[in-house]
């Protein structure tokens, strides 16, 4: 979960949400919008137990206006993050020192050119 959270941090995500994701406590955040809550719930289940996904798991996104294409896009993003972290784990790659520092301090990495 740490690498997922650090990608979110690098993209300017909510620091409180980032820390809650790392601690697996995002559900406890009262300020999350319905959209963010639905996306987090779906990403968590699709990542942890993909064979248990049912149409009902997609319903919160559909209620927010996501059509088939939008749901597919969400699934692709979740799948890509899972693929990349599993590939890195499979090769024994370690998080870069600067990324670990960003995680410890809460100061996001800067994109090149910033």
PyMOL commands that set and color helices and strands:
alter all, ss='L'
color gray80, all
select helices_A, chain A and resi 2-10+15-22+26-28+34-48+50-52+55-63+68-90+97-105
alter helices_A, ss='H'
color red, helices_A
deselect
rebuild
show_as cartoon
